[in-house]
Amino acid sequence: MEVENPAAVCECTERHDKAERRNLMLITSAVLQWMLMIVFIVYLAVLYHQSHQEPTLTKQFVRTDMQSDASENNTEVILERKDGNMAVRNGCIEIFLDGYYLLNAQGLTRDNKTTGGILFHFKHKSALGSDNRDKFTQPVLQGTVGVTLIKKLYRDTKVCITKNVVMEQFDLVMYLV
């Protein structure tokens, strides 16, 4: 039986150990590089997706209709929401976002010879707690009411309508522009 040289065995195992450690480090490095590349690709995909989304602010609008009107003059018009995402409470439209609003109102009276008008109330509580009221009057002409206006409204403003004519039909549309 031949005896192996102990020095030769040690050198060979040290080389093998170094080679195994180097291979393990190369494999680990390659795996980490692939993982980082995948993370980077996902990051780019998320950035691309976010840049091509529509703004999250929904369009604020409301379409309202008047409840049946058999009442006499000088009464508040009770509005009911037909469509839209703005709140209508106690017959008034509530504003939740500051901005310019397009208001379009159309109506018919029972009698073409009726005179009078529609009064728009814009009620807003200021930061100091006082009530600010702004009014806009639209007269009835030949039995019809038609008004289109753009008005700056603030959060917590209530838009209410008073009439001094008997209305047959009344529609109101408001948009945040």
C-alpha positions as CSV (number, residue, x, y, z in Angstrom):
1,M,0.0,0.0,0.0
2,E,1.2,3.4,-0.9
3,V,1.2,6.2,1.6
4,E,-0.1,9.5,0.4
5,N,1.9,12.6,0.9
6,P,0.0,14.6,3.6
7,A,1.2,17.9,2.1
8,A,-0.2,17.1,-1.3
9,V,-3.6,16.2,0.2
10,C,-3.8,19.5,2.1
11,E,-2.9,21.6,-0.9
12,C,-5.5,19.9,-3.0
13,T,-8.3,20.3,-0.4
14,E,-7.5,23.9,0.1
15,R,-7.8,24.6,-3.6
16,H,-11.1,22.7,-3.7
17,D,-12.4,24.6,-0.7
18,K,-11.4,27.9,-2.3
19,A,-13.0,26.9,-5.6
20,E,-16.2,25.9,-3.8
21,R,-16.3,29.2,-1.9
22,R,-15.7,31.2,-5.0
23,N,-18.4,29.2,-6.9
24,L,-20.8,29.7,-4.0
25,M,-20.1,33.5,-4.0
26,L,-20.6,33.7,-7.8
27,I,-23.9,31.9,-7.6
28,T,-25.0,34.1,-4.7
29,S,-24.0,37.2,-6.5
30,A,-25.8,36.1,-9.7
31,V,-29.0,35.3,-7.7
32,L,-28.9,38.7,-6.0
33,Q,-28.3,40.5,-9.3
34,W,-31.3,38.7,-10.9
35,M,-33.5,39.5,-7.8
36,L,-32.5,43.2,-8.0
37,M,-33.2,43.3,-11.7
38,I,-36.7,41.8,-11.1
39,V,-37.4,44.4,-8.4
40,F,-36.2,47.2,-10.7
41,I,-38.5,45.9,-13.5
42,V,-41.5,45.8,-11.1
43,Y,-40.6,49.3,-9.9
44,L,-40.6,50.6,-13.5
45,A,-43.9,48.9,-14.2
46,V,-45.5,50.5,-11.2
47,L,-44.2,53.9,-12.2
48,Y,-45.5,53.5,-15.7
49,H,-48.9,52.3,-14.5
50,Q,-49.2,55.3,-12.1
51,S,-48.2,57.8,-14.7
52,H,-51.0,56.6,-17.1
53,Q,-53.9,56.6,-14.6
54,E,-56.6,59.2,-14.7
55,P,-56.8,61.7,-11.9
56,T,-58.6,60.3,-8.9
57,L,-60.7,63.4,-8.4
58,T,-64.3,62.6,-9.5
59,K,-66.3,65.1,-11.3
60,Q,-68.7,66.9,-9.0
61,F,-72.2,67.3,-10.5
62,V,-75.9,67.1,-9.6
63,R,-79.1,67.0,-11.6
64,T,-82.2,67.9,-9.6
65,D,-85.9,68.1,-10.1
66,M,-88.5,70.0,-8.1
67,Q,-91.0,68.1,-6.0
68,S,-94.6,68.6,-7.2
69,D,-95.6,72.2,-6.7
70,A,-99.1,73.0,-5.7
71,S,-98.0,75.6,-3.2
72,E,-98.6,79.3,-3.3
73,N,-96.0,82.0,-3.8
74,N,-92.9,82.9,-1.7
75,T,-92.0,79.3,-0.8
76,E,-88.7,77.4,-0.9
77,V,-88.3,75.0,-3.8
78,I,-87.7,71.5,-2.5
79,L,-85.1,69.9,-4.8
80,E,-84.7,66.1,-5.3
81,R,-81.6,64.6,-6.7
82,K,-82.1,62.8,-10.0
83,D,-78.5,62.1,-10.8
84,G,-74.9,63.0,-9.7
85,N,-72.7,62.7,-6.7
86,M,-73.3,65.9,-4.9
87,A,-75.5,65.9,-1.8
88,V,-79.0,67.3,-1.7
89,R,-80.3,67.7,1.9
90,N,-83.4,69.5,3.1
91,G,-84.1,70.6,-0.5
92,C,-80.7,72.4,-0.8
93,I,-77.5,71.4,-2.7
94,E,-74.5,71.1,-0.4
95,I,-71.1,72.0,-1.7
96,F,-68.1,69.9,-0.5
97,L,-65.3,71.2,-2.7
98,D,-64.1,74.8,-3.3
99,G,-64.3,75.9,-6.9
100,Y,-66.2,77.4,-9.7
101,Y,-69.6,75.9,-10.4
102,L,-71.7,76.1,-13.5
103,L,-75.3,76.4,-12.6
104,N,-78.0,75.9,-15.2
105,A,-81.7,76.2,-14.2
106,Q,-84.7,75.9,-16.5
107,G,-88.4,76.1,-15.5
108,L,-91.9,76.7,-16.6
109,T,-94.8,78.4,-14.8
110,R,-98.4,77.4,-15.0
111,D,-99.5,80.7,-16.5
112,N,-97.6,82.5,-19.3
113,K,-98.7,85.8,-18.0
114,T,-97.2,85.3,-14.5
115,T,-94.7,87.7,-13.3
116,G,-92.2,87.1,-10.5
117,G,-89.0,85.3,-10.2
118,I,-86.7,82.7,-8.8
119,L,-84.2,83.6,-6.1
120,F,-81.0,81.6,-5.6
121,H,-79.6,81.7,-2.1
122,F,-75.9,80.8,-1.5
123,K,-75.5,80.3,2.2
124,H,-72.0,79.9,3.6
125,K,-70.6,79.9,7.1
126,S,-67.3,81.8,7.3
127,A,-64.4,80.7,9.4
128,L,-65.4,83.2,12.1
129,G,-68.8,81.6,12.4
130,S,-70.9,84.3,10.8
131,D,-73.4,83.5,8.0
132,N,-72.6,84.9,4.6
133,R,-75.5,85.0,2.2
134,D,-75.4,85.8,-1.4
135,K,-78.5,86.1,-3.6
136,F,-79.2,86.0,-7.3
137,T,-82.7,86.7,-8.7
138,Q,-83.9,85.6,-12.1
139,P,-87.2,87.0,-13.4
140,V,-89.9,85.0,-15.1
141,L,-90.3,86.0,-18.7
142,Q,-93.3,84.8,-20.7
143,G,-93.8,81.8,-18.4
144,T,-90.3,80.5,-18.5
145,V,-87.2,80.7,-16.2
146,G,-83.8,80.1,-17.7
147,V,-80.5,81.0,-16.1
148,T,-76.9,79.9,-16.6
149,L,-74.2,81.3,-14.4
150,I,-70.7,80.4,-13.1
151,K,-70.1,81.2,-9.4
152,K,-67.2,80.6,-7.1
153,L,-68.5,78.5,-4.2
154,Y,-66.8,77.3,-1.1
155,R,-66.9,74.2,1.0
156,D,-70.0,73.9,3.2
157,T,-72.0,76.3,1.0
158,K,-75.7,75.5,0.6
159,V,-77.5,76.4,-2.6
160,C,-81.2,76.9,-1.9
161,I,-84.0,78.3,-4.2
162,T,-87.0,80.4,-3.3
163,K,-89.8,81.2,-5.8
164,N,-92.6,83.7,-5.9
165,V,-94.5,82.0,-8.8
166,V,-96.3,78.8,-9.1
167,M,-94.0,76.5,-11.1
168,E,-95.1,73.6,-13.4
169,Q,-91.6,72.3,-13.9
170,F,-88.1,73.2,-12.6
171,D,-84.8,71.5,-13.4
172,L,-81.4,72.5,-12.0
173,V,-77.9,71.1,-13.0
174,M,-74.7,72.1,-11.3
175,Y,-71.1,71.1,-12.3
176,L,-67.8,71.8,-10.8
177,V,-65.7,73.3,-13.6
